[in-house]
Amino acid sequence: MRVQDEKIKGFNILELLIVIAIIGVLSAVAYPNFSDWQKDRETRSAVVKIKSLIEGINAQVQRGQYAFVQVDVEEDDGLIVTSKGMKPKTLATLLNDGESDWWVKPNERCKITEEAVFEAVDEEAEDADVKKPYWDEDPDPDRNQIIDLDKIEVRQIVLDNVATTWLEDKGAVCFGKNDQWYSGNGKLVSSSGGDVSVDSYLFICNRSRTRFLCDIDNSTGEPTTEHDHLYVIEWSRFGNIKLEKWNKRDSEWIEQ
């Protein structure tokens, strides 16, 4: 037994130092790739959540649950994305109001500001001055980020790890069944001369201590600075959604 014990050897100090050095080199090489992969995974996860929210509220309007819906995007040290719905009865009231020009002002009917939340008069109320909310279903009606989790048709997501192309502002896009009542407001509306158009895209990039917004050339739709994790969600007035990622090596958008 004594002879057998003498044959058992461990690592000496030199061998241990060599192993530690090899592990250190491998870690130094692998960590940047892992960190980059993790950031892209986090950014993609946030983008997929936004895409899912847009698809979800559009499915509700196509099914007839709502007649008019909105996706509201607010930038506030992160992105707060909220979906809202207007029921058919409320929309019919607006359309049948002879004094209203609701249908001819596409950039005003997609309301997002706090002062515009209480808009339509409730004709059934005893007090004629009592008004009802503009949106029948809104997870955050008071704009204080109190999320109503009892509503499954509309919802709100808060994402602090991504940014878009604007700071401390809001944008919204609204959809009706098929392409009816397609409209927008705020930072998701563009104007050129006297023409006003609804934007059909939302750029999303990774947020960091050195990057607070996505740098995009409005004329080309391409980044003006180097982005490692940049995505764009595109939609049509019919509610069709597409997701693309920027390939900086080939300088082109790749559909995901």
C-alpha positions as CSV (number, residue, x, y, z in Angstrom):
1,M,0.0,0.0,0.0
2,R,2.9,2.3,0.8
3,V,4.4,1.8,-2.7
4,Q,1.0,2.5,-4.3
5,D,0.6,5.8,-2.4
6,E,4.0,7.0,-3.5
7,K,2.8,6.8,-7.2
8,I,-0.1,9.2,-6.6
9,K,1.0,12.7,-7.7
10,G,-0.8,16.1,-7.8
11,F,-0.1,19.3,-9.7
12,N,2.9,21.2,-8.7
13,I,2.9,25.0,-8.4
14,L,4.3,25.5,-12.0
15,E,1.6,23.3,-13.5
16,L,-1.2,25.1,-11.7
17,L,0.1,28.5,-12.8
18,I,0.2,27.3,-16.4
19,V,-3.4,26.0,-16.2
20,I,-4.6,29.3,-14.6
21,A,-2.8,31.3,-17.4
22,I,-4.5,29.2,-20.1
23,I,-7.9,29.7,-18.5
24,G,-7.3,33.4,-18.2
25,V,-6.4,33.6,-21.9
26,L,-9.4,31.6,-23.0
27,S,-11.7,33.8,-20.8
28,A,-10.3,37.0,-22.2
29,V,-10.9,35.8,-25.7
30,A,-14.4,34.4,-25.1
31,Y,-15.9,37.1,-22.8
32,P,-16.3,39.9,-25.4
33,N,-18.1,37.4,-27.7
34,F,-20.3,36.2,-24.9
35,S,-21.0,39.8,-23.7
36,D,-21.9,40.8,-27.3
37,W,-24.2,37.8,-27.7
38,Q,-25.9,38.5,-24.4
39,K,-26.6,42.1,-25.3
40,D,-28.0,41.1,-28.7
41,R,-30.2,38.5,-27.0
42,E,-31.6,41.0,-24.6
43,T,-32.2,43.6,-27.4
44,R,-33.9,41.0,-29.6
45,S,-36.1,39.8,-26.7
46,A,-37.3,43.4,-26.2
47,V,-38.0,43.8,-29.9
48,V,-39.9,40.6,-30.1
49,K,-42.1,41.7,-27.1
50,I,-43.0,44.9,-28.9
51,K,-43.7,43.1,-32.1
52,S,-45.9,40.7,-30.2
53,L,-47.8,43.5,-28.6
54,I,-48.5,45.1,-32.0
55,E,-49.6,41.8,-33.5
56,G,-51.8,41.1,-30.5
57,I,-53.8,44.3,-30.5
58,N,-54.2,44.1,-34.3
59,A,-55.6,40.6,-33.9
60,Q,-58.2,42.0,-31.5
61,V,-59.3,44.7,-34.0
62,Q,-59.6,42.1,-36.8
63,R,-61.7,39.9,-34.6
64,G,-64.1,42.7,-33.8
65,Q,-63.2,43.0,-30.1
66,Y,-62.3,46.7,-30.9
67,A,-63.1,49.0,-33.8
68,F,-60.0,51.2,-33.4
69,V,-56.8,50.5,-31.6
70,Q,-53.5,52.2,-30.7
71,V,-49.9,51.3,-30.0
72,D,-48.4,54.1,-27.9
73,V,-44.5,54.3,-27.6
74,E,-43.1,56.6,-24.9
75,E,-39.4,57.1,-24.3
76,D,-38.5,57.8,-20.7
77,D,-35.1,56.3,-19.8
78,G,-36.3,53.3,-21.6
79,L,-39.4,52.4,-23.7
80,I,-42.9,52.1,-22.4
81,V,-45.1,50.5,-25.0
82,T,-48.9,50.4,-24.4
83,S,-51.8,49.0,-26.5
84,K,-55.3,50.5,-26.2
85,G,-58.7,49.7,-27.6
86,M,-61.9,51.6,-28.6
87,K,-65.1,49.5,-28.8
88,P,-67.4,49.6,-31.8
89,K,-70.1,51.5,-29.9
90,T,-67.7,54.3,-29.0
91,L,-66.5,54.6,-32.5
92,A,-70.0,54.7,-33.8
93,T,-70.8,57.5,-31.5
94,L,-67.9,59.5,-32.8
95,L,-68.8,58.8,-36.4
96,N,-72.4,59.7,-36.0
97,D,-71.7,63.0,-34.3
98,G,-72.7,65.6,-36.8
99,E,-70.5,68.3,-35.3
100,S,-67.4,66.1,-35.3
101,D,-64.8,66.0,-38.0
102,W,-63.1,63.0,-36.4
103,W,-62.8,61.0,-39.7
104,V,-61.1,63.8,-41.7
105,K,-58.3,64.4,-39.2
106,P,-56.1,61.3,-39.3
107,N,-53.4,62.8,-37.1
108,E,-55.7,63.9,-34.4
109,R,-57.9,60.9,-33.9
110,C,-54.9,58.8,-32.7
111,K,-54.8,60.7,-29.4
112,I,-52.0,60.1,-26.9
113,T,-51.7,63.3,-24.8
114,E,-53.0,63.4,-21.3
115,E,-55.3,66.4,-21.9
116,A,-57.0,64.5,-24.8
117,V,-57.7,61.3,-22.8
118,F,-61.1,62.6,-21.7
119,E,-62.8,63.6,-24.9
120,A,-66.1,62.0,-25.8
121,V,-69.1,63.1,-23.9
122,D,-71.1,60.3,-22.2
123,E,-74.6,61.0,-23.3
124,E,-76.0,58.6,-20.7
125,A,-74.5,60.4,-17.8
126,E,-76.8,62.5,-15.6
127,D,-74.4,65.3,-15.6
128,A,-73.8,66.6,-19.1
129,D,-70.3,67.8,-18.2
130,V,-69.2,64.3,-17.2
131,K,-66.9,62.9,-19.9
132,K,-65.8,59.4,-20.6
133,P,-62.3,58.2,-21.5
134,Y,-61.3,58.4,-25.2
135,W,-60.0,54.8,-25.1
136,D,-62.4,52.2,-23.6
137,E,-59.5,49.9,-22.7
138,D,-56.2,51.5,-21.5
139,P,-53.8,49.8,-19.1
140,D,-52.4,53.2,-18.0
141,P,-55.2,55.8,-18.2
142,D,-53.6,58.2,-15.7
143,R,-50.1,58.0,-17.3
144,N,-48.5,57.0,-14.0
145,Q,-47.4,53.5,-15.2
146,I,-49.9,51.6,-13.0
147,I,-50.5,48.6,-15.1
148,D,-54.0,47.0,-15.0
149,L,-53.1,43.3,-15.3
150,D,-56.7,42.3,-15.4
151,K,-56.9,43.3,-19.0
152,I,-55.7,40.6,-21.3
153,E,-56.8,42.3,-24.6
154,V,-54.6,45.4,-24.0
155,R,-51.4,45.6,-22.1
156,Q,-48.2,47.6,-21.3
157,I,-44.6,46.6,-21.3
158,V,-41.7,48.6,-19.8
159,L,-38.2,48.0,-21.3
160,D,-35.3,49.8,-19.8
161,N,-32.5,48.2,-21.9
162,V,-33.5,49.5,-25.3
163,A,-33.9,52.9,-27.1
164,T,-35.4,54.3,-30.2
165,T,-34.8,57.4,-32.4
166,W,-36.2,60.0,-30.0
167,L,-35.7,61.1,-26.4
168,E,-38.3,62.0,-23.7
169,D,-41.2,62.0,-26.2
170,K,-44.1,60.0,-27.4
171,G,-45.3,58.5,-30.7
172,A,-48.4,56.4,-31.6
173,V,-49.8,54.5,-34.5
174,C,-53.5,53.5,-34.7
175,F,-55.2,50.8,-36.7
176,G,-58.8,50.0,-37.7
177,K,-60.2,46.8,-39.3
178,N,-58.4,46.2,-42.6
179,D,-56.9,49.6,-43.5
180,Q,-59.7,51.8,-42.1
181,W,-58.8,54.7,-39.7
182,Y,-55.0,54.1,-40.1
183,S,-53.4,57.1,-38.4
184,G,-50.6,58.3,-36.1
185,N,-49.5,61.0,-33.7
186,G,-46.4,62.5,-32.2
187,K,-43.0,61.0,-33.1
188,L,-44.6,58.4,-35.4
189,V,-45.8,61.0,-37.9
190,S,-43.7,62.7,-40.5
191,S,-44.3,65.9,-42.5
192,S,-42.8,67.0,-45.7
193,G,-44.0,70.4,-47.0
194,G,-47.7,70.4,-46.5
195,D,-48.0,66.6,-46.5
196,V,-48.4,64.6,-43.4
197,S,-47.8,60.9,-43.3
198,V,-47.9,58.1,-40.7
199,D,-44.5,56.3,-40.1
200,S,-44.5,52.6,-40.8
201,Y,-41.5,51.6,-38.7
202,L,-39.9,51.8,-35.3
203,F,-36.2,51.5,-34.8
204,I,-34.9,49.7,-31.7
205,C,-31.3,49.5,-30.5
206,N,-29.5,48.5,-27.3
207,R,-29.4,51.1,-24.6
208,S,-26.1,51.7,-22.7
209,R,-24.3,54.4,-20.7
210,T,-23.0,55.8,-24.0
211,R,-26.0,55.3,-26.2
212,F,-29.4,56.8,-25.5
213,L,-30.9,56.7,-28.9
214,C,-30.6,55.0,-32.3
215,D,-28.8,57.2,-34.9
216,I,-30.8,56.8,-38.1
217,D,-30.7,58.8,-41.4
218,N,-34.3,59.6,-42.1
219,S,-33.7,59.7,-45.9
220,T,-32.0,56.3,-46.2
221,G,-33.3,54.5,-43.2
222,E,-29.7,53.4,-42.3
223,P,-27.6,54.1,-39.2
224,T,-25.3,57.1,-39.2
225,T,-23.1,55.6,-36.5
226,E,-22.0,52.1,-35.8
227,H,-24.6,49.9,-34.2
228,D,-24.0,46.4,-32.9
229,H,-27.6,45.6,-32.0
230,L,-30.1,47.5,-34.2
231,Y,-33.5,46.3,-35.2
232,V,-36.5,47.7,-37.0
233,I,-40.2,46.7,-36.7
234,E,-42.2,47.6,-39.8
235,W,-45.9,47.5,-40.3
236,S,-48.4,48.2,-43.0
237,R,-51.7,50.1,-42.7
238,F,-53.3,46.6,-42.7
239,G,-51.4,45.6,-39.6
240,N,-48.9,43.2,-41.2
241,I,-45.7,43.2,-39.2
242,K,-42.1,42.5,-40.3
243,L,-38.9,42.4,-38.2
244,E,-35.4,43.2,-39.6
245,K,-31.9,43.4,-38.1
246,W,-29.1,45.6,-39.3
247,N,-26.1,43.7,-40.7
248,K,-23.2,46.1,-40.2
249,R,-20.7,43.9,-42.1
250,D,-22.8,44.0,-45.3
251,S,-24.5,47.3,-44.5
252,E,-28.0,46.0,-45.1
253,W,-31.2,45.0,-43.3
254,I,-31.8,41.3,-42.9
255,E,-35.3,40.0,-42.3
256,Q,-35.7,37.9,-39.2
